[in-house]
Amino acid sequence: IDTANAPIFGIDKEGLVNEWNNKAAEITEYTKEEVIGRKLVGDFITSEYKAAVKKVLDDALKGKEAANFEFPLFTKNQD
């Protein structure tokens, strides 16, 4: 996971980040230590995508699959 060429993250059932690979850290400029335990949707997703991302993640936690769902993440510079 850490050496993957794509950003990979994981969340627990409360939506808290529990995995953040090196590519996610490179793209967002947030280290794994900075994001672990924080709310992915609340802290790192732009407002216009929060509802859609929350639904996809909630569905995924229920075992429903979503193929190739893309969404923007905030960087440290809030880009």
C-alpha contacts under 8 A as a table, 3 or more apart, distances in Angstrom:
res1	aa1	res2	aa2	distance
1	I	4	A	5.30
1	I	8	I	7.02
1	I	21	N	6.20
2	D	20	W	7.95
2	D	21	N	4.57
2	D	22	N	5.19
2	D	23	K	7.39
3	T	21	N	7.48
3	T	22	N	6.61
3	T	23	K	7.58
4	A	7	P	7.33
4	A	8	I	7.80
4	A	21	N	7.71
4	A	22	N	7.75
4	A	23	K	6.97
5	N	23	K	6.38
6	A	23	K	5.81
6	A	24	A	7.36
7	P	20	W	7.71
7	P	21	N	6.32
7	P	22	N	7.34
7	P	23	K	4.71
7	P	24	A	4.20
7	P	25	A	7.87
7	P	27	I	7.71
8	I	19	E	7.55
8	I	20	W	6.03
8	I	21	N	5.51
8	I	23	K	7.29
8	I	24	A	6.22
9	F	17	V	7.10
9	F	18	N	7.43
9	F	19	E	4.88
9	F	20	W	4.44
9	F	21	N	6.38
9	F	24	A	7.28
10	G	17	V	5.71
10	G	18	N	5.33
10	G	19	E	4.47
10	G	20	W	6.64
11	I	14	E	7.55
11	I	15	G	5.21
11	I	16	L	5.09
11	I	17	V	4.34
11	I	18	N	5.16
11	I	19	E	6.78
11	I	40	L	7.43
12	D	15	G	5.29
12	D	16	L	5.46
12	D	17	V	6.61
12	D	18	N	6.41
13	K	16	L	7.43
13	K	61	L	6.77
15	G	39	K	5.67
15	G	40	L	6.23
15	G	41	V	7.32
16	L	36	I	7.27
16	L	37	G	5.12
16	L	38	R	5.14
16	L	39	K	4.50
16	L	40	L	5.97
17	V	20	W	7.36
17	V	35	V	6.43
17	V	36	I	5.00
17	V	37	G	5.20
17	V	38	R	5.65
17	V	39	K	6.24
17	V	40	L	5.86
18	N	36	I	5.35
18	N	37	G	6.30
19	E	32	K	7.45
19	E	36	I	6.86
20	W	24	A	6.13
20	W	25	A	6.97
20	W	32	K	5.39
20	W	35	V	7.58
20	W	36	I	7.51
21	N	24	A	5.40
21	N	25	A	6.42
21	N	32	K	7.10
22	N	25	A	5.02
22	N	26	E	6.10
22	N	32	K	7.89
23	K	26	E	4.91
23	K	27	I	6.09
24	A	27	I	5.27
24	A	28	T	6.02
24	A	29	E	7.88
24	A	30	Y	7.84
25	A	28	T	5.37
25	A	29	E	5.18
25	A	30	Y	5.07
25	A	31	T	5.09
25	A	32	K	6.55
26	E	29	E	5.28
26	E	30	Y	7.46
27	I	75	T	7.29
28	T	73	L	7.13
28	T	74	F	6.56
28	T	75	T	4.12
28	T	76	K	6.30
29	E	75	T	6.00
29	E	76	K	5.78
30	Y	34	E	6.00
30	Y	35	V	6.77
30	Y	75	T	7.09
30	Y	76	K	6.40
31	T	34	E	5.18
31	T	35	V	6.68
32	K	35	V	5.44
32	K	36	I	6.03
33	E	36	I	5.64
35	V	38	R	5.46
38	R	43	D	7.00
39	K	42	G	5.24
39	K	43	D	5.56
39	K	44	F	7.58
40	L	43	D	5.55
40	L	44	F	5.39
40	L	45	I	6.86
41	V	44	F	5.70
41	V	45	I	5.04
41	V	50	K	5.87
41	V	53	V	7.03
41	V	54	K	6.48
42	G	45	I	6.47
42	G	50	K	7.41
44	F	73	L	5.34
44	F	74	F	5.00
44	F	75	T	7.79
45	I	49	Y	6.49
45	I	50	K	5.85
45	I	53	V	7.94
45	I	71	F	7.75
45	I	72	P	6.37
45	I	73	L	5.02
45	I	74	F	6.06
46	T	49	Y	5.59
46	T	50	K	6.28
46	T	72	P	6.67
46	T	73	L	6.68
46	T	74	F	6.70
47	S	50	K	5.25
48	E	51	A	7.51
49	Y	52	A	5.47
49	Y	53	V	5.98
49	Y	71	F	6.93
49	Y	72	P	7.73
50	K	53	V	5.29
50	K	54	K	5.95
51	A	54	K	5.16
51	A	55	K	6.22
52	A	55	K	5.22
52	A	56	V	6.30
53	V	56	V	5.15
53	V	57	L	6.09
53	V	71	F	7.37
54	K	57	L	5.17
54	K	58	D	5.93
55	K	58	D	5.06
55	K	59	D	6.01
56	V	59	D	5.13
56	V	60	A	6.09
56	V	66	A	6.79
57	L	60	A	4.92
57	L	61	L	6.19
58	D	61	L	5.15
58	D	62	K	6.49
59	D	62	K	5.02
59	D	63	G	6.45
59	D	64	K	5.13
59	D	65	E	7.31
60	A	63	G	4.98
60	A	64	K	4.80
60	A	65	E	5.74
60	A	66	A	7.16
61	L	64	K	7.26
66	A	69	F	6.38
74	F	77	N	7.55
74	F	78	Q	4.97
74	F	79	D	5.84
75	T	78	Q	4.84
75	T	79	D	5.59
76	K	79	D	7.63
